[in-house]
Amino acid sequence: MRYHLRAATIVALTVGTIGCSTEQTATTDGFAQSIGHFDPKGKAPSSFTLEIFEEARATLPFDDTQDFDEQQRGFIGAPESMQIMADAGNVAWDMERYQFLLDEEINSVHPSMLRISRLNLNFGLYEVIPGIYQVRGFDLANITFIRGDTGWIVFDPLTAAETARAAKELVDEHLGELPVVAVVYSHSHGDHWGGVRGIVDEADVVSGAVEIIAPRDFMEYAISENIYAGNAMSRRMFYQYGVLLPASQYGHAGQGLSQNTAAGDLGLIPPSRIVEDDIEEFEVDGVRMIFENTPGTEAPSEMNTYIPEMRALWMAENVVGSVHNIYTLRGAQVRDALRWSKYINKALYDYGQEAEVMFASHHWPRWGNDRVQEVLRDQRDIYAHMNNQVLHYVNQGVTINEIHNVYRAPASLQEGWTTRFWHGSQENNSRGIVNYYLGHWDANPATLIPLSPGESAPLYVEMMGGASNIMNRGRELHDEGEYRAASEILNKLVYAEPQNEAAKDLLADVYEQLGYQQENPGLRNAFLAGAFELRSGIPEGASPKTSGPDLIRAMTTGLFLDFLGIRMNSLLAEDFEFTINLRTPDNGEQYLIELSNATLTNIEGYQADDADLTITIDRADLEDVMTGAKSLAAQIQDGTAQVDGDVGVLDQLASTMVTFEIGFEILPGTGGLGAETDLNPFEVGNVAGSPE
């Protein structure tokens, strides 16, 4: 009952005007203490920002409550506590800290974003239809339980073991205790498999008691997509997901897909069955399912599932209650919008003509065939429109540096709520499509080999007459509400003078207003995180885990060796040249590793007759090196690894290895967190495993 009162309140708040108190308006230019801001230098929304909010309230269909009706439908129960503790002692998940979203006086969040954030306050166990249940609001994704003949078939077991375990406990409480007999990973992003150890014992997978099903190429992309640039992706996630921003109407106010990502224990149990064909039909614990691979859509490895007897269509993350990312701010492979649209169209005509319910890994289900077809068509059309219209402009000379100011989604799709840009933004998606087809260059020779910002900024500052001129004009632009123009010149000044606190504070004020104005949570978070770091430096706190032993062990040996090549500082390797034979008898692998021309390469299946060093070590023992449990030197010393040749080449290689810092500086003058715990020379360290 406690939850139903909240749900009714959410609808009332959304249908009515989202208020603006007199105090908030009057203190637009005041400091944090007068408005309840978490940051001592924080500001309230300006009059220009409030005008954008008023226009949104006047033009968007806030009287359409169908999403709220669907969001509440089937509610069964929720735990009393909205916090889930991590096994390590920190809070893994905290929905309580987002209850401020119910405040009628919030006026520092775009009304459309506030609407999706209120929808994402759903928390608890829901019946989709008899036999299909979802736990929502326990993590970034939903976890789905489908009743089989002997137990539960679980789709997408969340990011963290702790949140998945809590979801299963809630199901046990309300539906009775049943074992998990199968798990389906819908795709390769970490928030859809990282919690598997909270509901499944790996021994049961090995014995065959539990089946884990995944799409084609799942393991390749679950690992490789997040390894090579993993440290950078983790750092950039601070911006897209605002993971270290305080939850507040002036800070983190939701993530579009859900409220945030759990900060618990991320693990991975490899699948025991791969759906290799484009379409495969088979029974899972007595339930007939049709699996359809959709590679290169929301993830490089993904699949939809149709359950004919239930007329239930699972769209994984290909169709959710928002437009998704073509280009994701954290960094990932740019996606193919046209292919995405075509796979949605295929689902529409293969299964959507008869499906009576459509559910997915985020947001809420859609019921009734008319509604299913409406959402599928709208989502099909928005991805095709983005692709086609962006290329329409590109073929008339619009560049990657202009398209975001030119492309707009069709008015017919923006008059409703089925294709709002709550996760992907149309600005960055349009640029991503240009990048997908043409790359980063805009064909202007001036931008072909540009100066780095730190090198070009002093010239701009000099030509603009110095810091005082820029500050004066920046304040004028700020006070006129021309925030993007202000950021253009103030950004140059901050790069030229990283220790200019007044310039950083003014740029932070500009970023803050730009953040408030965004309908898209990722854009809001990026601007607000930038403002936070400019004012206070890089924040510290418990963020979602982006790696763990399971991910590192799942790396192929070749991928591990590739990553060592990335960790190697080639400037330190210019005087070294050697070959190493690596043999792992327990799995029969052989690799030839060469360091030449300051480059580390490897090839599988080859050995050198005259190698400088041969290392023989079981792959299982090599994994201890990869995870940092034991150094290679210690394994050589105790005989775990056998060596023949010049062991000194390992010292040479170790001397070139660099430990990546998770807190590297993004904005000038904000400092860094410093390196994580020192790694063993050949330890993998941080990899991303990032969501979405």
N, C-alpha and C positions, 0 to 999 in steps of 0.2 A: 504494500500500500504506500509505503514511503516513496517508492519510485514513481508510482502512477501520479501522485501529486506533483512530483517534479516534472513529469512529462506534460501534464496539463499546463503547468506554468510555462514550460518552454513554448508550447503552441501559442499561448496567450501573448507572451512577450514578442513572438515573431510576427503574429498577425497585427498586433498593435504597433504604434510608433515606438521605436527604440529611443528612449528619452535622452535628453541633454540637459543636465542640471544647470541652474543659473550660476552656481559656484564654478562649475567646470568652464563655462563660457567666459566668465569674468576673469578667470585666472589663466587664460590662454598663454600669457607671457610670464606666468609665475614659475617658481621653482618647485622641485619635487615635494617639499614639505607641505606646501599649501594645497596640493592636489592628490596626495597619496601615492606619488610615483616612487618606484623602488630605487631609482637612481638619483643621487643628490643633485645632479645637473639636469635631470629630466624635465621635459616640458609637456604641457597639455596640447591637444590638437589646436591648430591655428584656425582662424576664421575661414581660410581658404580650404583647409581640410574638411571643416564642418560643412562647407558648401557642397563638396563632393559627396559627402554622406547624405545630405538632404536630397540631392539629385537622384541618388540611388534609391532612396526611400520612395521618391515620387514616381520612378519609372519602372522599378522591378515589381513583379507580381507577388508581393508579400501576403496577399490574401489567399494564395494557393497553398493549401495545407496538406496536399496529398502525400508529400514526403513524410510529414510528421505522422499521418495516419499509418503509413507503412512502417515507419520506424518503431512505433509502439506496438504494432500488431503481434500477437503471439507471446507477449511477455509472460514468463513463468515465475521468476524470482531472481533475487540478487543477494549477495552476501551483505552483512551489516557494515563491514569495513570496506572502504573504497581503496585501501592500501594493500599492496602485495609486497611482502618483504623478500629480498634476495637472500640466497643461502649465504652470501658473503657478509650479510649484516646491513647493507644499505637498502633503501627503498627501491624495489624493482619497478613498481608501477603505483601511481598515485592519481586516481581520478578525483579525489577530494579537492585537490588544489585547483581544479578547473570549475568548481561550483560557482566561482565568482562570475562565470558567464551568464548566470541567471539574474544578475543584478540589472534592474530596469534602467539604471542611470549610466550604463556603459556607453561612452561616446568617443572611444579612441580605437575602435575596431570597425573596419568597413562593414556596413549592415549586411551585405551578402556573405562576407566571411563569418560574421557573427552568427548568421543563420546556420551555416554548415557546422560551425563549432557547437552550437546548441543541439543540432541533430546528432552530433557525435558524442553527446552526453549519455547516449544509451549505454546501459551497464547492467549486464546480467545474462540470464538464460532465456532464449526465445524459441518458440516452436515455429518453424518455417511452414511445414505441413506435418501431419502425423508421420513419424519415422525420420524426419530431418529436423535437427536442432542446431542452433548457433549460440555460442557465448560471444557477446560483443562488449567492447569497451574494456577489455583486459590487456590490450596491447595495440600496436598499430594496425594489425589485421584482425579479422574474425577467425575463430576456430569452429569448424563445423563437425557435427556428430551425426552419422547416418546409421540407422539401425540395420544390422545384418542378421543372419540366422543365428549366430552364436555370440555376437558382441558388436562393438562400435567400429565403424569405418570412419576414420578421422581425416578430414581435409584440412591441410595447412595448420600445423601445430605451433603457430606463433613464433616470436623471436627468442623467447627465453624459457628455460625449463620451468622456472618458478611460476610464470603466468599460465603456461599450458597445464601445469599440475593443478593450479588453483581452479582453472576452468573445468578440468575433469572432476575435481572434488565437488564443484557446484552441480555438475550433471549427476554425479552419484547421489547427491543429497535429494534432488528433486525427481529423478527418473529411475533411481535404483542402480546398484552397482553392477556393471558389466565390464568385461575386459575389452581392451582395445585389440582388435584382431587384424586390422589393416590401417595403413596410413597412406594418404595420397599427397605428394608434394605437387602442387599445381604448377610451380615454376621455380626458377633458380634464385630468387631474391631471398635474403636471409630471414625476413620477417614471416616467411611461409614454411620454414623448416627448422629454424634455430632452437625451438623449444621441444623438439621431439623427445629428448631424453627425460622430459618431465612426465611423459605418458607411456613410454615404451622402454623396455629393457633390451639392450642390444643382443643379449644372449637369446632372447625369444625370436629375434629376426634371424640370427644365425641358424637356430634350430628349425626355422620354418613356421613357428607358431604365430608369428606376426609377419605380414607381408607389407613391404614399403614399395609403392608404385610411383614412378616419376616419368616425365616426358623425355624424349630423345635428347641426348647430349646434356642431361641435367648436371652430372658431376663435373663435366668440363667447364660449364659456365658458372656453376655455383662457386667454384674455386677461382678459375682463371680471370673472370670478369673483375674480381676484387683484389687480385694479387699485385699486378704490375704497378699500378698507381694507387695501391691500397692506402698508403699513409696519407697521400694528398686527398683522397676521397674521404677519409675519416675526418681530416681537418675541415674540409669544405662542408661536411655534414653539419658542423657547428653553425654554419650560416643557413643552409637550406632548412634544416630541421630545428634550428634555434635551441639545441639540446641543453645549452647552459644558460639560456635566458630565463629569468624568473617568470613563473606563470603569473600573469597579471594583465589587466586591461591595457597596460602600457608596454607589456612585454610579450611573452609567448601566450597566445590565445587560441591554440589549436593548430592542427597540421593538415587539415583538409581531408585526408584519408581517415584519420582518427585524431586523438589529441596529441600523441607523441609515441616514441618508441621505448620499449621496456629496457631497463638497465640491469638485466639479470644475466644468467649463464647461457651463452649461446653454444649449441652443440650441433653435431651432424652425424646421423647414422646413414651410411650409404644405402641407396635403394636396392631391393632384391629383385625387382621386376621393372624393366624399362619398356615403355610404349614406343616401339621403334617405327612402326608403320604410320602413315599419315592418319589413318583411322583404324582403331582396334576395338573390338567388342568382346567382352568376357565378363564372367561373374566374379564379384568380389564378395565373399562370404554370403553367397546366395542372391546377391543383388546384381541384376544385369546392368552394365554400364557401357556406354560408348565413349571412348576417349579419342579426342581429335587434337593432334599436334598443331600448334600455331607458332612455329618458330619465327623469330624476328619481329614479334609484335611488342607487347609491353616488356617482355624479356626475351633474350635469345633462345631460351628453352622454356616453353610454356604449353599448356594444353587445357582445352575446355572439356567438359564431361556432360553427357546427357544420360538421364536415368529414365528410360521409356515408361516403365510401369508406373512411375510416380509423376510423369510428365514434368520433370524438374530439370532445369537447365542451369548448370554451373558454368559461369563465364570466367572463372579464375580472377585475373586482374585485367582482363581485356575489356570488360565493361563494368564500371563501377558508377557511383553516383556523382561523377565529376569527369571532366576531360583530364586525361593523364599527361605524363611527360613524353614529348618527343625528344627533347633535350632536358636532362635533369641537372640541376645546379650542382649537386654533389660530384657529378662527373660519372659518366658511363657511356657505353656505346650509343651513338645517336640512333634512334629507332626509325623504322620505315613506316611512315604514316599511311601510305597507300596500301601496303601489304596488310597493315593492321585493319584498315577499313574493309578490305576484301575478306579477311577471316571473320569479321563480324557479320558481313553479308552472307557468308557461307553458313554461319550458325543460324542466322535468321531463316534461311530457306531450308536448311537441313532439319532443324529442330524447332525453330521459333514459330512455325506455323501451327504446332500442336501443344507447345509447352504452356503449362498453366501457372508456373512459378519460375522465376529466374532469380538466382542468388549468387553471391560472389564473395571474394575474400576481403572486401571492405564494404562499409555502409550497410544497407538493409535490402531485403528482397523486394521484388515487384511481383504482384499477383494479378492473375487474369491474362488471358491470351492477348487481348487488345493492348494492355499495358506493356506486356513483354515485347510485343512487336513495335510499339511506339518507341520504347527506350532503345531497342536494337537499331531501329532505323535512324533515330536521331544521332546515336553514337557512331553508326556507320558513316553518316553524312558529315559529321564534324571532322573526322579524321581525313576523309576524302577531300573535303573542302579546304582544309589546311594545306594538304599536299598540292591540290590542283591550283588553288588561287595564289599560293606563294610562288609556284612555278610560273603561273601566268604573269605575275609581276616581274619575276626574275628574267623571263624572256623578253621583257621590255626594258631591262637595264637596272632594275631596283636591286641593290646590293644587300649583303648581310648586315651592313651597318645602317641600313635604311628600312629594311623590311618590317621591323618591329613597330615602326611609326606609320606604316602603310596598311599592313594586313589587319582586317577585322573579320571576325566570325559573322555569318549571315544573321541578319536581324531576326529572322523567324526562329532561329535556334537560341537566341539570347532573350527572347520574350518569355521563356519558361525556365525550368530548373534542371532539365535532364542533361544539359551540356555546358554548365558553368565551369569556369577555369579555376577550380579550387585546389587542384594539385599541379597539373601543368599550367603554365600561363601562356596566353596567346603570343605575348611578346617573345618569350624565349623559345616557344615551340616553332614560331615562324623562322627565327634565326637558325634553329636546329635543322629545319628542313633545307634551308639554303646550304648549310654546312654538309648535310648528308649528300647532296648532289654536287656541290661545287667547292666545298672546303672553306677555309677561314678567310681567304684573300678576297678583297672586294674589287680586284682588278685595277686599282689605282696604284701606279708605281710608287707613290709616296708612302704607301702602307706595306710595301712588299718586304722591306727589311727595316722596319721602324726602329728608332732608338727605344731603349727601355725607358719606362716612365721616370725612373730616378735620374736618368741622363737628360731627358728632354724637358722635364719640369723646370729646372733652373732657367733655361732659355725663355720659356713662357713667362715665368715670373719677372725676368729682366725686361722683356718686351712689354709687359703690362704695367711697368713702372714700379715694381717692387711689392713687398708684402702688404704695406699699408693700403695701397690702391686696391689690391685684390680683396682685402678684408672689408674695405668700405663698400666696394661694389657688391661683394658677397652678402653683406648685411642688407643692402638695398634690395637685392634680388630675393633674399629670405623674407624680408618684410613685405614684399610685393607678391609673395606666394609663388615665385618663379624658382621652385626648388631644384628642378633638373638643371637649369642654367647655372644656379648657384653651385651645385655640386661639380659642374664642369670646371669652373675656375678654382674653386677651393680645393678640389682634388689635386690640381697642379701645385698649389701652394704647399699642401701637406707633403707631397712627394719631394718638393724642393727643400722644405724645412720641416723634417720629421719631428723636431722637438718644439715646434711652435704650438704651444698649448692652446692659445686663443684660436688659432686656425683650426686645430683639431676639434675644439669645442663647437665652433660655428658649423663645421662640416657635420659633426654629430647631430646638431640641431636640425640641419637640413635632411640628413638621412632619417631622423626620427619622424619628421612629417611625411616624407616619402613612404616610410614604412606604414604609418597609420592609414595612408590613402589606398593601400593595395587591397584588392579583393582576394588576391592569391596569397595563401599563407606562406609559401616558400619565398616569395618576393618580400613580404612583410618581414619575415624572420631575417632575411639577408640584410635588409636595411637596418633593422633594429639591432642585430648582432654587430653590424659595423659601427653603429652609434655607441653601443656598449663598450666595444673594444677601444674606440677612439678616446672615450672618456676615462675608462678604468683599466685598460690593458686587457689581456686575454684572461677570461674568467676560468676558475677551476671548479671542479665538481664531478659527480658521478655521471658519466655519459654512457649511452648504450655500448655494450661490448661489441667490438668489430672483429674480433678474432678469438681463437681458442684452439686447444689441442686437436679437436676434431677436424677443423678446417685445415690445419697445417699437416696433419697426418694424411688428409685426403689429397694433398698436392701430389701430383706425379713427380717422380725423380727428375724428369726433364724440366718440369715447371720450377722445381726447387733450384735447379742449377741455373735456369734462366734468371730467376730472381737474384741469385748471387751476382750475376752479371750486372743487374740493376743497382745492387748495393755497392758494387765496386766503384771507387773513385778512380777513373781511368788516368787522371793526372799522376796518381801515385803508382801506377802500374807500367809506366812508359819504359822502365829499365828491365822489366821482367819478361821472360819468355820460357814457357815450359808446356809439357803435356802430362796429363794424368789419366791413367786407366782406372775407372771405378767399376767394381763388380759387386753385385748384391746377390749372393748365392740362393737365399731363401725364395726369391721370386724370379731368378734367372736373368736379371737385367745386366746389361753392360753399357757403359757410357765412356766415350772418349772426350775428355775435357782439354781444351787448349787455351792458353793465354798467349796471344800474339797481337801486335799492333795495339796494345793497351785495351784489348777487347777479350772478354771471356766468352767462349762458345762451347757448345756441347753437341754431340750427335749420338743417338741411341743405336746400339747394335754393332758398334765398331770398337776396336782396340788397336793401340799403336804397338808395333814390335819393339820400338826403342823409347818407350815412355820414360820420362824422368822419374815417375812414381806410379806404383800400382797400389790401390787401396781395395781391400776385400772386406766388406762389412755387410751383414744382413740388413735388408731394408728396414726391418723392425727396429734395429739398433740405430740406423741412420735417422729414424724419426725422433729419437732422443736428442740428437744434435739439432734437428730442425725445430723442435719445441723448446730447446734450451735446457732440457732436463740434465744433459750431460754434454761436455765439450768433446770434440773429436780428439783433441790431444789426450784427454783422460781415457778415452776408449782405446787409443793406440797404446797408452801406457799399461792398461790392465789387460790387454790382449783381445778385447772385444773386436777391435779392428786390426787386421793384419796389413802390414805395409812392406813393400819391396822397392827400394830405390832411395831417392833423395827426399827425406821428410822435410828438408828445409824449404821446399817449394810451397808447402802449406803455410809456413810462417810468412813467406812473401805474399801469398794470397790473402792471409788474414790481415796483413798490414794495410791492405787496400780497402778493407770493408768499413763502411760507414753506417752508423746507427741513425736511422731517420727519427726526427723529432715530430711528435704529434702536434705540438703547439707552435709550429713555425709561424713567423709573422706574415700576415696577409696585408694589413694596412700599415703604412710606415709609422714608426714611432710608438707602436703599441707593445713592443717587447715580445718575448716568447716564454713558453713554459719550461723550456729546456728539454733535454733528452729524457726519454723514459729510462727505466732501469737498464744499465749497460748490458748489452747482449754478448753472448758468446760469439766468436768470430763468424761462425756459419749458421747462427740461429736466424730463423725467418723474421721474428718480431711481429710488428703490427701489420695485419692485412685487414681489408675493409669488411667484407661480409655485409655490406650496407644494404638497407632496404631500398626498394623501388628505383 
